[in-house]
Amino acid sequence: MKGAWDGVNAFVREHSRNTVPGFNLYSIMDAPMTSCGCFECIIAVIPEANGFMVVNREFEGSETPCGMGFSTLAGSVGGGIQTPGFMGVGKHYLLSRRFLAAEGGLPRVVWMTKEMKEHLGADLSARAVEIGMPDLVGKIADETIAVTPEQLVEHLKKAGHPALSMPPLL
């Protein structure tokens, strides 16, 4: 389930003057949705971890597993740019039952800022329980645990994070 509709994509194609041929609402790897730059957070693929990181606008650091902070990442997704592996979204999209459904959803999140984990808190934990992974949030690293891909993968292995056993993203 990627979340694409022919009529919507025809409209997007026409009104973007053929610069965006179409998009998928529930996929970050195949024709991800575009954004103008008003997103609250950015999701980025971390190939070494077979998952995604989430960094929010308020995060002032630049040390993340992909090596880029929010403002640098924003250049990859803002202004209607469509970049597979990167997507600007609202914070609460992470709680959606359709969140990155094409790639496996919430179990693909391997890193998120501590602030995001605290902001989503009980709702994120409730969503993890709902999908049958009550300990998932504790397995997701943040900047106090890992800031490099190597540190992240080491944490994920120790924690038994499900992303490591999911089908490869790339």
Contacts in CASP RR format, 6 or more apart in sequence:
PFRMAT RR
TARGET T0000
AUTHOR 0000-0000-0000
METHOD contacts of the structure
MODEL  1
MKGAWDGVNAFVREHSRNTVPGFNLYSIMDAPMTSCGCFECIIAVIPEAN
GFMVVNREFEGSETPCGMGFSTLAGSVGGGIQTPGFMGVGKHYLLSRRFL
AAEGGLPRVVWMTKEMKEHLGADLSARAVEIGMPDLVGKIADETIAVTPE
QLVEHLKKAGHPALSMPPLL
1 26 0 8 1.000
1 98 0 8 1.000
1 101 0 8 1.000
1 102 0 8 1.000
2 24 0 8 1.000
2 25 0 8 1.000
2 26 0 8 1.000
2 27 0 8 1.000
2 30 0 8 1.000
2 31 0 8 1.000
2 101 0 8 1.000
2 102 0 8 1.000
3 24 0 8 1.000
3 25 0 8 1.000
3 26 0 8 1.000
3 27 0 8 1.000
3 98 0 8 1.000
3 101 0 8 1.000
3 102 0 8 1.000
4 22 0 8 1.000
4 23 0 8 1.000
4 24 0 8 1.000
4 25 0 8 1.000
4 31 0 8 1.000
9 21 0 8 1.000
9 22 0 8 1.000
9 23 0 8 1.000
12 20 0 8 1.000
12 21 0 8 1.000
12 22 0 8 1.000
12 23 0 8 1.000
13 20 0 8 1.000
13 21 0 8 1.000
13 22 0 8 1.000
20 34 0 8 1.000
20 80 0 8 1.000
20 82 0 8 1.000
21 31 0 8 1.000
22 31 0 8 1.000
23 31 0 8 1.000
23 32 0 8 1.000
23 33 0 8 1.000
23 34 0 8 1.000
23 82 0 8 1.000
24 30 0 8 1.000
24 31 0 8 1.000
24 32 0 8 1.000
24 33 0 8 1.000
24 102 0 8 1.000
25 33 0 8 1.000
25 98 0 8 1.000
26 98 0 8 1.000
26 99 0 8 1.000
26 100 0 8 1.000
26 101 0 8 1.000
26 102 0 8 1.000
27 100 0 8 1.000
27 101 0 8 1.000
27 102 0 8 1.000
27 103 0 8 1.000
28 43 0 8 1.000
28 45 0 8 1.000
28 52 0 8 1.000
28 84 0 8 1.000
28 85 0 8 1.000
28 86 0 8 1.000
28 87 0 8 1.000
28 100 0 8 1.000
28 102 0 8 1.000
28 103 0 8 1.000
29 45 0 8 1.000
29 84 0 8 1.000
29 85 0 8 1.000
29 102 0 8 1.000
29 103 0 8 1.000
29 169 0 8 1.000
30 84 0 8 1.000
30 102 0 8 1.000
31 82 0 8 1.000
31 84 0 8 1.000
32 82 0 8 1.000
32 83 0 8 1.000
32 84 0 8 1.000
32 85 0 8 1.000
32 86 0 8 1.000
32 87 0 8 1.000
33 82 0 8 1.000
33 87 0 8 1.000
34 77 0 8 1.000
34 78 0 8 1.000
34 79 0 8 1.000
34 80 0 8 1.000
34 81 0 8 1.000
34 82 0 8 1.000
35 77 0 8 1.000
35 78 0 8 1.000
35 79 0 8 1.000
35 80 0 8 1.000
35 87 0 8 1.000
35 88 0 8 1.000
35 89 0 8 1.000
36 78 0 8 1.000
36 79 0 8 1.000
36 80 0 8 1.000
37 74 0 8 1.000
37 77 0 8 1.000
37 78 0 8 1.000
37 79 0 8 1.000
37 88 0 8 1.000
39 57 0 8 1.000
39 74 0 8 1.000
39 77 0 8 1.000
39 78 0 8 1.000
39 88 0 8 1.000
39 89 0 8 1.000
39 90 0 8 1.000
40 56 0 8 1.000
40 57 0 8 1.000
40 89 0 8 1.000
40 90 0 8 1.000
40 91 0 8 1.000
41 54 0 8 1.000
41 55 0 8 1.000
41 56 0 8 1.000
41 57 0 8 1.000
41 70 0 8 1.000
41 88 0 8 1.000
41 89 0 8 1.000
41 90 0 8 1.000
41 91 0 8 1.000
41 116 0 8 1.000
42 54 0 8 1.000
42 55 0 8 1.000
42 70 0 8 1.000
42 73 0 8 1.000
42 74 0 8 1.000
42 76 0 8 1.000
42 77 0 8 1.000
42 86 0 8 1.000
42 87 0 8 1.000
42 88 0 8 1.000
42 89 0 8 1.000
43 52 0 8 1.000
43 53 0 8 1.000
43 54 0 8 1.000
43 85 0 8 1.000
43 86 0 8 1.000
43 87 0 8 1.000
43 88 0 8 1.000
43 89 0 8 1.000
43 100 0 8 1.000
44 52 0 8 1.000
44 53 0 8 1.000
44 55 0 8 1.000
44 64 0 8 1.000
44 66 0 8 1.000
44 68 0 8 1.000
44 73 0 8 1.000
44 76 0 8 1.000
44 85 0 8 1.000
44 86 0 8 1.000
45 51 0 8 1.000
45 52 0 8 1.000
45 66 0 8 1.000
45 85 0 8 1.000
45 86 0 8 1.000
45 169 0 8 1.000
45 170 0 8 1.000
46 52 0 8 1.000
46 53 0 8 1.000
46 65 0 8 1.000
46 66 0 8 1.000
46 110 0 8 1.000
46 111 0 8 1.000
46 149 0 8 1.000
46 152 0 8 1.000
47 169 0 8 1.000
47 170 0 8 1.000
48 65 0 8 1.000
48 149 0 8 1.000
48 150 0 8 1.000
48 152 0 8 1.000
48 153 0 8 1.000
49 65 0 8 1.000
49 110 0 8 1.000
49 111 0 8 1.000
49 149 0 8 1.000
49 152 0 8 1.000
49 153 0 8 1.000
49 156 0 8 1.000
49 161 0 8 1.000
49 163 0 8 1.000
49 164 0 8 1.000
50 108 0 8 1.000
50 110 0 8 1.000
50 163 0 8 1.000
50 164 0 8 1.000
50 166 0 8 1.000
50 168 0 8 1.000
50 169 0 8 1.000
51 108 0 8 1.000
51 109 0 8 1.000
51 110 0 8 1.000
51 163 0 8 1.000
51 166 0 8 1.000
51 169 0 8 1.000
52 85 0 8 1.000
52 100 0 8 1.000
52 103 0 8 1.000
52 108 0 8 1.000
52 109 0 8 1.000
52 110 0 8 1.000
52 111 0 8 1.000
53 64 0 8 1.000
53 65 0 8 1.000
53 66 0 8 1.000
53 109 0 8 1.000
53 110 0 8 1.000
53 111 0 8 1.000
53 112 0 8 1.000
54 94 0 8 1.000
54 109 0 8 1.000
54 111 0 8 1.000
54 112 0 8 1.000
54 113 0 8 1.000
54 116 0 8 1.000
55 64 0 8 1.000
55 69 0 8 1.000
55 70 0 8 1.000
55 73 0 8 1.000
55 112 0 8 1.000
55 113 0 8 1.000
55 116 0 8 1.000
56 70 0 8 1.000
56 91 0 8 1.000
56 113 0 8 1.000
56 115 0 8 1.000
56 116 0 8 1.000
56 119 0 8 1.000
57 70 0 8 1.000
58 115 0 8 1.000
59 69 0 8 1.000
59 70 0 8 1.000
59 113 0 8 1.000
59 115 0 8 1.000
59 116 0 8 1.000
59 143 0 8 1.000
61 69 0 8 1.000
61 143 0 8 1.000
62 68 0 8 1.000
62 69 0 8 1.000
62 72 0 8 1.000
63 69 0 8 1.000
63 143 0 8 1.000
63 147 0 8 1.000
64 111 0 8 1.000
64 143 0 8 1.000
64 147 0 8 1.000
65 110 0 8 1.000
65 111 0 8 1.000
65 141 0 8 1.000
65 146 0 8 1.000
65 147 0 8 1.000
65 148 0 8 1.000
65 149 0 8 1.000
65 151 0 8 1.000
65 152 0 8 1.000
66 73 0 8 1.000
66 149 0 8 1.000
73 86 0 8 1.000
75 81 0 8 1.000
76 83 0 8 1.000
76 86 0 8 1.000
77 83 0 8 1.000
77 86 0 8 1.000
77 87 0 8 1.000
77 88 0 8 1.000
78 88 0 8 1.000
91 116 0 8 1.000
91 119 0 8 1.000
91 120 0 8 1.000
92 120 0 8 1.000
92 123 0 8 1.000
93 99 0 8 1.000
94 106 0 8 1.000
94 109 0 8 1.000
94 116 0 8 1.000
94 120 0 8 1.000
94 124 0 8 1.000
94 127 0 8 1.000
95 120 0 8 1.000
95 123 0 8 1.000
95 124 0 8 1.000
95 127 0 8 1.000
99 105 0 8 1.000
99 106 0 8 1.000
100 106 0 8 1.000
100 108 0 8 1.000
103 169 0 8 1.000
104 166 0 8 1.000
106 127 0 8 1.000
106 128 0 8 1.000
106 131 0 8 1.000
106 133 0 8 1.000
106 136 0 8 1.000
107 131 0 8 1.000
107 133 0 8 1.000
107 136 0 8 1.000
107 162 0 8 1.000
107 163 0 8 1.000
107 166 0 8 1.000
108 163 0 8 1.000
108 166 0 8 1.000
108 169 0 8 1.000
109 140 0 8 1.000
109 163 0 8 1.000
110 140 0 8 1.000
110 141 0 8 1.000
110 152 0 8 1.000
110 156 0 8 1.000
110 161 0 8 1.000
110 163 0 8 1.000
111 140 0 8 1.000
111 141 0 8 1.000
111 142 0 8 1.000
111 146 0 8 1.000
111 152 0 8 1.000
112 140 0 8 1.000
112 142 0 8 1.000
113 142 0 8 1.000
113 143 0 8 1.000
114 142 0 8 1.000
114 143 0 8 1.000
114 144 0 8 1.000
116 142 0 8 1.000
117 124 0 8 1.000
117 137 0 8 1.000
117 140 0 8 1.000
117 142 0 8 1.000
121 137 0 8 1.000
124 137 0 8 1.000
125 134 0 8 1.000
125 137 0 8 1.000
128 134 0 8 1.000
128 135 0 8 1.000
128 136 0 8 1.000
128 137 0 8 1.000
133 162 0 8 1.000
136 162 0 8 1.000
138 159 0 8 1.000
139 156 0 8 1.000
139 159 0 8 1.000
139 160 0 8 1.000
139 161 0 8 1.000
139 162 0 8 1.000
140 161 0 8 1.000
141 151 0 8 1.000
141 152 0 8 1.000
141 155 0 8 1.000
141 156 0 8 1.000
141 159 0 8 1.000
145 151 0 8 1.000
145 152 0 8 1.000
145 155 0 8 1.000
146 152 0 8 1.000
146 154 0 8 1.000
146 155 0 8 1.000
153 164 0 8 1.000
155 161 0 8 1.000
156 163 0 8 1.000
156 164 0 8 1.000
157 164 0 8 1.000
END
